[in-house]
Amino acid sequence: MKKYILLLLIFVLLFSISCTKKADEVRLGVVLPLTGNISEFGEPMLNGIKLAVDQYNNAGNTPKIHLFIYDGKGDIHVTNNRIKDLISDKVIAIIGPITSATVMNSSVLTQKKGIVQIAPAATHVLATKYSRSIWRICYTDDDQGSIMAHFAKSLNLKNAFVIIDTTNVYSKGLAMYFKNAFEYLNGKTSKSYYVNGGNFNITDVANSIKLSKADFVFIPMYYEMSYKIIRELRKNNITIPILGGDGWDSPALYKKDFSLPGKNYFCDHFFYETNDDMAKDFLRNYEKRYKTIPSSMSALGYDAASLLITEIKDNKAYDRSALLTAMVNLKSFYGVTGNMTFNKTPDPHKGFYIIEISDKGAKLKSQLQSI
C-alpha cells in the first residue's frame, strides 16, 4: 500500500509539472516623452527599444515580449499616472522615463509593487537612491564631471571658466562635480559665471572670459543654450576650447552638415563612429529600419531593452519577483553603449565617448573608461 501511494504521489507530481503552463507572453512597459518639448529624445529612444524587442521576438524566442507604451510628455504628474497605468497592465518591468526628476518621482511607485525599473538616461546621482528596484544604464553626473576634468588635463588645459545656469539642476550639479574633480587634479576655476536661463549679456560673458585669463570654457547645459552660447562667444573672438557634458547631445548632431565654430568637446553615451562590433551591428540594423543614424538616446533605449531581455531569458524570469531577484544579482552587461560593470549596484561603471565639434563637423575624438 505504501509503495502504491508513493507511486501515485510521484505520478501526480510529474503530471502537475507537465501541465504547468509556461509563460507565453512577458509584458514590459515603456513610458517616455513622445510629445512635448523633449519628445525629440523620447522618439529615438523608443525606436531603440522596439528594435531590441523585435529582434528578440523575430528570432523565434519564447515567451514573446509585449510592449505597453505610454507618453509621459516629460511631465512628472503625467508620467506618474502612466506608471500607474502600466502597473494595472501587469508589466513586470518598466523602461523610462528619461529625465532625472521624473525618474526619482516614479521610482517610488514602482518600488511599492516590486517592479523593475530601468532609467536609460537619468544622470543625476540621486536618480537611483529612492528605490531598491531601479537600475540605470547611463553614467552619472559625478562620473562625467570627473571624465571631462581628466580630459581637460589631457589637453594641458589649466584654467577653467565655468558658465552655470542657476535655473537648471543638471547645470548646477554637473558644474559642481566638474570643478571638484578639476581642482583635485590641480586645475583652477578662474571664474564661475552665473546666468538665469536665457537671460544674459553675451558681450559681458565674453569680456569676463578675456579678463579671467582662462584657457578653456566649460558649459554644463543642454544643447539649445550651449550651442547658442558657443556661436555667440566665437563671434566675440573667444577662440579657446569649450567643453561640456552629455546635455550637448541633440538631433542636430547627427546631421551631416552640423558644425560649431572653434574647438568644442563633450562626453556622450554613444556615437556612430565606433569600432565596436556590437555597436556597428546595431548601427547597421537601426539605419536599415529607420533610415537614419541612431543617436545616443537610441542606443540607450536599445541597451535598456536588451538588458531586460537578457535577464529574463537567462534567468527564466517571467514575473516581477523573479526578474527583481535576477536584477539584484546583476554583475555586468555588455551593450552597444559599452561594457557595464554593476557588481550588485544600481549604477554601472562604464566608458565614455568624447566627441569633437568644429567647423568641419562632429567626429569621435576618443573613447575613455570611467575614472
Order of alpha helices (4+ residues) and beta strands (2+ residues): alpha-beta-alpha-beta-alpha-beta-alpha-beta-beta-alpha-beta-alpha-beta-alpha-beta-alpha-beta-beta-alpha-alpha-alpha-beta-beta-beta-beta
